């Protein structure tokens, strides 16, 4: 029988929810506030935690932060139950590492669907751990040798999150709690200057990592990240990522090589922005974006002219005029927000 800890300060909601869970054949433990909930979680080590957000003594966010730092409780699936329905509240809960966020009032099917899906995910993970025959596909955190092994570990063990176009993944100045791996779509990283102008600092495609900050110091994200199109990312706590690197030095060296290549690419982009002509900057930006899209499933991605201009480091109006020149010269084709390169060799020779 699976054990569930329910942390809820409203006595009626707590009793009614507990009764529903017991009727569904779960063994239920309850706590009337966050402080008691933390103690019960450490004592009972449940298979699942359901937790209200607004509570006396210690709120739900505090409960999750404490339990996520304890080795014996950090892997327990955690679902928020809350009447707070604003997007920022939901995003805060998910950013802290919650597995799901159910808004009150909720129906019985919604609650059980969330619980069963999370428990099923844990069961699959445990089967992989115990299945000797799956060693070619599954890697434990102590057996990683290459960057590809690390990416496979993400796929096997890390929860996936979805973002719609233009949705912020994290803001500059947010606590840098996570490292991300893109499983689908394109993400841009960017900074806003003193005049409010957006400068795109990088494009990240499927199979790319992003969100790195110092592993030695707890500094905030130095840039923002947002989805350019529909995006799915795998997200791991930076502390767990650091632990994996410490246990697998070969992966660490592989990652350093990868980041060194990225830094080299950024330097080339900065030199282009500083010294190239507007036409050359525009052409190089289109080629860079085309290169990023080679290994994705979307052959004609939609990207705003503002984003492309930000990558090139020129004014949007100037960028659009140059695109019109390229279309007139037969180098590209424009259909709405879609840009298709017609003659890549000529585009490479633009000066």
Buried (B, 14 or more C-beta within 10 A) or exposed (E): EBBBBBBBBBEEBBEEBBEBBEEBEBBBBBBBBBBBBBEBBEEBEBBBBBBBBBBEBBBBBBBBBBBBEEEEBBBBBBBBBBEBEEEEBBBBBBBBBBBBBBBBEEEEEEBBEBBEEBBEBBEEBEEBEEEEEEEEEBBBBEEBEBBEBBBBBBEBBBBEBEBEBEEEBBEBEBBBBBBBBBBBBBBBBBBEEEEEEBBBBBBBBBBBBBBBBEBEEEEEBBBBBBBBBBBBBBBBBBBBBBEBBEBBEEBBEBBEEEEEEBEEEEEEBEEBBEEBEBEBBBBBBBBBBBEBBEEBEEEEBBBBBBBBBBBBBBEBEBBBEBBEBBBEEEBBEBEEEEBEBEEEEBBEEBE
